[in-house]
Amino acid sequence: MVFYRQAGSIPRKRHTQHRRPDGSLYYEELMGAEGFSSDSSLLYHEQVPSAIVDAWPWNPPDHSTAPNEPLLPRHFRLPELFAGQEWKHDDAVTGRRLVLGNADVRISYVVAGVASPLYRNALGDECVYLESGAATVQTVFGALEVGTGDYVVLPRGTTHRWVPRPDEPLRAYCIEANSHIVPPPRYLSRFGQFLEHAPYCERDLRGPGAPEVLAGTDVEVVVKHRNAAGVTGTVYIYPRHPFDVVGWDGCLYPYAFNIADFEPITGRVHQPPPAHQVFTGTGFVICNFVPRKVDYHPLAVPVPYYHSNVDSDEVMFYCGGDYGARKGSGIGQGSVSLHPGGHSHGPQPGAIERSLGTELVDELAVMVDTNRVLELGEGGAACEDPAYPWSWSYRSPDG
């Protein structure tokens, strides 16, 4: 994270004795990034945080992928993955279905209705965008209350659990990194403060509430991690509940940021995607497109120009409003499009003419651009729209 927080009971000096009312010591844990060389937090536990009494293998949801061959633009209808009432039995961790992935990032979707297991991702940070619904994200740092339009950023190694509201499904678009996910460096001063030109700032970020000590014995925690073959998992059994933190401080912690608090950058002519960037990770960036006034040059063309991503694959999640540039292509609420490097793409035929004179766009979309080639996950293959690659020409290969 980019600024310091503290919560609960901590000693005045770090790495010094912190005692309970009965005189016994709390246990200090450093949770830090990049081998003691980057952001960190200190947490004070009632119990030894590394104590486990059992462990066994856990198989995460299917992470296998298949190449995008032949190289095609693709459209995935995510609502089809959780049709009917299945969401009432799925949780926001084990119910995820992989849509796209590569060595840097995995993009999944889930519709959840029950609480997840206690979970820790040891591969990288997670950025979860909530398309709809609400939940409490219980974490070792404290709880986050989150809802529609929230990004929830969970640092690598954060023990947490998703508890959806019982009356509606939680629809979540999950971006899992093999790195950290942070604000773009150009938005920050050399000391880490958001600069004046940044489209959001510290006031827009919601950290966890006060830490809560929970009781429990022989508590299961599911951990996703690496092995020689790729992604795997382990279940640890802790003798006491891992949510036993009485206080913490530092610059590494989970937080939420609502997409409605992003202030769009506009101009006289069409602004390129970097103007919409919200987060970055190793090998990818995350951008969001929000309702905004558009270009005010008298001859401006409000929709995007055709463009070819020679160095990246582009993934767009259409999560609200009316995305006029692709109207007529089959894209709708809950759609994901993949436009791979090496393929030129842009507005649907007729969209340019329809957009002329537009002063305001009502669209909501989350975009991920990746440096490495993306492959198709089982979730993507299960909900693909086979007609999409031909949507600019209105002709399929069979005529």
Residue pairs with C-beta under 8 A, 6 or more apart in sequence:
1 39
1 155
1 205
1 251
1 252
1 253
1 255
2 182
2 183
2 188
2 192
2 193
2 194
2 202
2 251
3 192
3 193
3 202
3 251
4 249
4 250
4 251
5 207
5 249
5 250
5 251
5 253
6 247
6 248
6 249
6 250
7 141
7 142
7 207
7 208
7 209
7 210
7 211
7 247
7 248
7 249
8 44
8 210
8 211
8 245
8 246
8 247
8 248
9 18
9 44
9 246
9 247
10 18
10 42
10 44
10 247
10 248
10 249
11 17
11 18
11 44
14 28
14 42
15 28
17 25
18 25
18 26
18 28
18 44
19 25
19 26
20 26
20 46
26 44
26 45
26 46
26 246
27 44
27 45
27 46
27 47
27 48
27 49
28 42
28 43
28 44
28 45
29 42
29 43
29 44
29 45
29 49
30 36
30 40
30 41
30 42
31 40
31 41
31 42
31 43
31 155
31 157
31 158
31 250
31 252
32 38
32 39
32 40
32 41
32 252
33 39
33 40
33 155
33 156
33 180
33 252
39 250
39 251
39 252
40 250
40 251
40 252
41 141
41 248
41 249
41 250
41 251
41 252
41 253
42 248
42 249
42 250
43 49
43 140
43 141
43 245
43 247
43 248
44 245
44 246
44 247
44 248
45 244
45 245
45 246
46 213
46 240
46 244
46 245
46 246
47 239
47 240
47 244
49 242
51 238
51 239
51 240
52 236
52 237
52 238
52 239
53 218
53 237
53 238
53 239
54 236
54 237
55 234
55 235
55 236
55 237
56 234
56 235
57 232
57 233
57 234
57 235
58 222
58 223
58 232
58 233
58 234
58 235
59 232
59 233
60 94
60 224
60 231
60 232
60 233
61 94
61 95
61 96
61 97
61 98
61 108
62 97
62 98
62 377
62 378
63 98
63 101
63 106
63 230
63 231
63 377
64 98
64 377
64 378
65 98
65 100
65 101
65 102
65 375
65 376
65 377
66 375
66 376
66 381
67 373
67 375
67 376
68 74
68 338
68 340
68 373
68 374
68 375
68 376
71 340
71 342
71 343
72 340
72 343
72 389
73 337
73 338
73 339
73 340
73 343
73 345
73 388
73 389
74 337
74 338
74 376
74 380
74 384
74 385
74 388
74 389
75 329
75 330
75 331
75 335
75 336
75 337
75 338
75 384
75 385
75 388
75 391
76 99
76 335
76 336
76 337
76 338
76 379
76 380
76 383
76 384
76 385
77 332
77 334
77 335
77 383
77 384
77 385
78 99
78 109
78 173
78 317
78 334
78 335
78 336
78 379
78 383
79 333
79 334
80 382
80 383
81 97
81 109
81 111
81 379
81 382
81 383
82 90
82 110
82 111
82 169
86 111
87 111
87 112
87 113
87 169
87 170
88 113
88 114
88 169
89 113
89 114
90 110
90 111
90 112
90 113
90 114
91 110
91 112
91 113
91 114
91 115
91 116
91 117
91 162
92 110
92 112
92 116
92 128
92 135
92 162
92 164
92 170
92 172
93 116
93 117
93 119
93 162
93 222
94 116
94 117
94 222
95 110
95 111
95 112
96 108
96 109
96 110
96 174
97 108
97 109
97 110
97 377
97 378
97 379
97 382
98 106
98 107
98 108
98 377
98 378
98 379
98 380
99 107
99 108
99 109
99 336
99 376
99 377
99 379
99 380
100 106
100 107
100 315
100 336
100 338
100 374
100 375
100 376
100 377
100 380
101 107
101 374
101 375
101 377
102 283
102 370
102 372
102 373
102 374
102 375
103 178
103 283
103 372
104 177
104 178
104 179
104 281
104 282
104 283
104 284
104 370
104 371
104 372
105 175
105 176
105 177
105 178
105 281
105 283
105 284
105 368
105 370
106 174
106 175
106 176
106 377
107 173
107 174
107 175
107 176
107 315
107 336
107 368
107 377
108 173
108 174
108 176
108 377
108 379
109 171
109 172
109 173
109 174
109 336
109 379
110 170
110 171
110 172
110 174
111 169
111 170
111 171
111 172
112 133
112 162
112 164
112 169
112 170
112 172
113 164
113 166
113 169
113 170
114 164
115 161
115 162
115 163
115 164
116 161
116 162
116 163
117 161
117 220
117 221
117 222
118 159
118 160
118 161
118 219
118 220
118 221
118 222
118 242
119 159
119 160
119 161
119 162
119 221
119 222
119 223
119 224
120 157
120 158
120 159
120 160
120 221
120 222
120 223
120 224
121 154
121 156
121 157
121 158
121 176
121 223
121 224
122 156
122 157
122 223
122 224
122 225
122 226
123 156
123 176
123 177
123 178
123 224
123 225
123 226
123 231
124 156
124 176
124 177
124 178
124 179
124 180
124 181
124 281
125 153
125 154
125 155
125 156
125 176
125 177
125 179
125 180
125 181
125 281
126 152
126 153
126 154
126 174
126 175
126 176
126 177
126 181
127 151
127 152
127 153
127 154
127 175
127 177
127 181
127 279
127 286
128 151
128 152
128 154
128 172
128 173
128 174
128 175
129 150
129 151
129 152
129 172
129 173
129 174
129 175
129 259
129 317
129 319
129 366
130 146
130 147
130 148
130 149
130 150
130 151
130 152
130 170
130 171
130 172
130 173
131 148
131 171
131 172
131 173
131 319
131 320
131 334
132 148
132 168
132 169
132 170
132 171
133 147
133 148
133 164
133 165
133 168
133 169
133 170
133 171
133 172
134 145
134 146
134 147
134 148
134 164
134 165
134 168
134 170
135 146
135 147
135 162
135 163
135 164
135 165
135 170
136 143
136 144
136 145
136 146
136 162
136 163
137 143
137 144
137 146
137 152
137 154
137 160
137 161
137 162
137 163
137 254
137 256
138 160
138 161
138 163
138 212
138 243
139 154
139 158
139 159
139 160
139 161
139 208
139 254
140 158
140 159
140 160
140 211
140 242
140 243
140 245
141 158
141 207
141 208
141 211
141 245
141 248
141 253
141 254
142 207
142 208
142 209
142 210
142 211
142 212
143 208
143 209
143 212
144 152
144 206
144 207
144 208
144 209
144 254
144 255
144 256
145 209
146 152
146 256
149 258
149 259
149 260
150 256
150 257
150 258
150 259
151 256
151 257
151 258
151 259
151 278
151 279
152 254
152 255
152 256
153 181
153 254
153 255
153 256
153 257
153 279
154 160
154 254
155 180
155 252
155 253
155 254
156 180
158 253
158 254
159 221
159 242
159 243
160 254
162 170
164 170
171 334
173 317
173 319
173 366
175 181
175 286
175 368
177 281
177 282
177 284
178 282
178 283
179 281
179 282
179 283
180 281
180 282
181 279
181 280
181 281
181 286
182 279
182 280
182 281
183 194
183 198
183 278
183 279
183 280
184 277
184 278
184 279
184 280
184 285
185 280
187 194
187 195
187 197
187 198
187 199
188 194
188 195
188 198
189 195
192 251
193 202
194 200
194 201
194 202
199 262
199 263
199 264
199 265
199 278
200 257
200 261
200 262
200 263
200 278
204 257
204 258
204 261
205 255
205 256
205 257
206 255
206 256
206 257
207 253
207 254
207 255
208 253
208 254
208 255
211 243
211 245
211 246
211 247
211 248
212 243
213 241
213 243
213 244
213 245
213 246
214 241
214 243
214 244
215 241
216 240
216 241
217 239
217 240
217 241
218 237
218 238
218 239
219 237
219 238
219 240
219 241
219 242
220 235
220 236
220 237
221 235
221 236
221 238
221 242
222 233
222 234
222 235
223 233
223 234
223 235
223 236
224 231
224 232
224 233
225 231
225 232
225 233
225 234
226 232
257 278
259 288
259 290
259 364
259 366
260 290
262 278
262 288
262 290
264 275
264 276
264 290
264 291
264 292
265 271
265 275
265 276
266 292
266 293
266 294
266 295
266 296
267 275
267 295
268 295
268 296
268 297
268 300
269 295
269 297
269 300
270 294
270 295
270 300
270 301
270 302
270 303
270 304
270 305
271 295
273 287
273 367
273 369
274 285
274 287
276 287
276 288
276 289
276 290
276 367
277 285
277 286
277 287
278 286
278 287
278 288
279 285
279 286
280 286
283 370
283 371
283 372
284 368
284 369
284 370
284 371
285 368
285 369
286 366
286 367
286 368
287 366
287 367
287 368
287 369
288 364
288 365
288 366
288 367
289 323
289 363
289 364
289 365
289 367
290 363
290 364
291 321
291 360
291 361
291 362
291 363
291 364
292 360
292 361
293 359
293 360
294 300
294 302
294 358
294 359
294 360
294 361
295 301
295 302
296 359
301 352
301 355
301 356
302 355
302 356
302 358
302 361
303 324
303 325
303 346
303 347
303 351
303 352
303 355
304 325
304 346
304 347
305 346
306 344
306 345
306 346
306 347
307 344
307 345
307 346
308 341
308 342
308 343
308 344
308 345
309 339
309 340
309 341
309 342
309 343
309 369
310 341
310 342
311 341
311 371
312 341
312 369
312 370
312 371
313 338
313 339
313 340
313 341
313 369
313 370
313 372
313 373
313 374
314 337
314 338
314 339
314 340
314 345
314 367
314 368
314 369
315 336
315 337
315 338
315 339
315 367
315 368
315 369
315 370
315 374
316 336
316 337
316 339
316 365
316 366
316 367
317 335
317 336
317 365
317 366
317 367
317 368
318 326
318 331
318 332
318 333
318 334
318 335
318 336
318 337
318 363
318 364
318 365
319 333
319 334
319 364
319 365
319 366
320 333
320 363
320 364
320 365
321 361
321 362
321 363
321 364
321 365
322 362
322 363
323 331
323 363
323 365
324 351
324 354
324 355
324 358
324 361
324 363
325 346
325 347
325 348
325 351
325 355
326 337
326 347
326 348
326 351
327 348
327 351
327 354
328 348
328 349
328 350
328 351
328 391
329 348
329 388
329 391
329 392
330 385
330 387
330 388
330 391
331 337
336 380
337 388
338 374
338 380
339 345
340 373
340 374
341 373
345 392
347 355
348 391
348 392
349 392
349 394
376 384
387 396
390 396
390 397
